[in-house]
Amino acid sequence: MEIKNLSQLKKAIKEGHKFIIRKHYIKPEYEGQIRKPNWVLTNGFYSIENEKPDSEVTLANNGKGSWIEYGKASDWEFENGVCKQSFRGNNVWEIEII
């Protein structure tokens, strides 16, 4: 699934599509993780590790998972199916819907 803008990404997350973390600039140990949305809100979502009920990510925030805020559309770049988020000019991560 190729995502071309933040609106499409939000729709894919709302529909529960899994994603893979291609690159994580803050926590490189997350690279390669397959996540799925667990609790979706309008401004962001919680995600858990796919098929890993006891992982630190899955158990975070009282079992809701890791919190990801969408931020502004200008915080995102979309190219060849990869969604890259930055915050205040600093890269955060690159994900791809699978």
C-alpha positions as CSV (number, residue, x, y, z in Angstrom):
1,M,0.0,0.0,0.0
2,E,1.6,3.3,-1.1
3,I,0.8,6.2,1.2
4,K,1.2,9.6,-0.4
5,N,0.0,12.0,2.4
6,L,-0.9,12.3,6.0
7,S,-4.6,11.8,5.3
8,Q,-4.0,8.5,3.6
9,L,-1.7,7.4,6.5
10,K,-4.4,8.3,9.1
11,K,-6.9,6.3,7.1
12,A,-4.6,3.2,6.9
13,I,-3.9,3.4,10.6
14,K,-7.6,3.8,11.4
15,E,-8.3,0.7,9.3
16,G,-5.8,-1.3,11.4
17,H,-3.1,-1.9,8.8
18,K,0.2,-3.2,10.2
19,F,3.4,-1.3,9.6
20,I,7.1,-1.9,9.8
21,I,9.6,0.5,11.3
22,R,12.2,0.9,8.6
23,K,14.3,3.4,10.5
24,H,14.1,4.9,13.9
25,Y,16.4,7.9,14.6
26,I,15.8,8.0,18.4
27,K,15.5,4.3,19.3
28,P,17.3,2.3,16.7
29,E,16.4,-0.9,18.6
30,Y,12.9,-0.5,17.2
31,E,14.0,-0.9,13.6
32,G,12.4,-3.9,11.9
33,Q,9.6,-4.1,14.4
34,I,6.2,-4.9,12.9
35,R,3.5,-3.0,14.7
36,K,-0.2,-2.7,14.6
37,P,-2.5,0.1,15.7
38,N,-4.2,-0.7,19.0
39,W,-6.0,2.4,20.0
40,V,-6.6,5.2,17.4
41,L,-7.5,8.8,18.2
42,T,-7.7,11.8,15.9
43,N,-4.4,13.2,16.9
44,G,-2.4,10.0,17.1
45,F,-2.5,6.3,18.0
46,Y,-1.1,3.6,20.2
47,S,0.7,0.7,18.6
48,I,1.7,-2.7,19.8
49,E,4.2,-5.2,18.5
50,N,2.6,-7.7,16.3
51,E,2.2,-11.1,17.9
52,K,4.4,-10.1,20.9
53,P,2.0,-9.7,23.9
54,D,4.7,-9.5,26.5
55,S,7.0,-6.9,24.7
56,E,7.9,-3.6,26.4
57,V,6.3,-1.8,23.5
58,T,3.0,-3.7,23.8
59,L,2.8,-3.3,27.6
60,A,3.6,0.4,27.5
61,N,0.9,2.9,28.7
62,N,-1.1,0.2,30.7
63,G,-1.3,-2.2,27.7
64,K,-2.3,0.4,25.1
65,G,1.2,0.3,23.5
66,S,3.5,3.0,22.3
67,W,2.0,6.4,21.7
68,I,2.6,8.1,18.3
69,E,1.3,11.6,17.7
70,Y,0.6,12.5,14.0
71,G,1.8,16.1,14.4
72,K,1.4,18.4,11.3
73,A,1.3,17.4,7.7
74,S,4.5,19.4,7.2
75,D,6.3,17.0,9.7
76,W,5.9,14.2,7.1
77,E,7.5,13.2,3.9
78,F,6.1,10.4,1.7
79,E,8.2,8.6,-1.0
80,N,7.9,5.2,-2.5
81,G,5.5,4.0,0.2
82,V,7.8,5.1,3.0
83,C,6.4,7.6,5.5
84,K,9.0,9.7,7.2
85,Q,8.2,11.8,10.3
86,S,10.3,14.6,11.8
87,F,9.7,16.9,14.7
88,R,11.1,20.4,14.8
89,G,13.4,19.6,12.0
90,N,14.8,16.4,13.6
91,N,14.0,13.0,12.0
92,V,12.0,10.7,14.2
93,W,11.3,7.6,12.2
94,E,10.4,6.0,8.8
95,I,7.6,3.5,8.5
96,E,5.9,1.6,5.8
97,I,2.4,0.2,5.8
98,I,2.4,-3.6,5.0
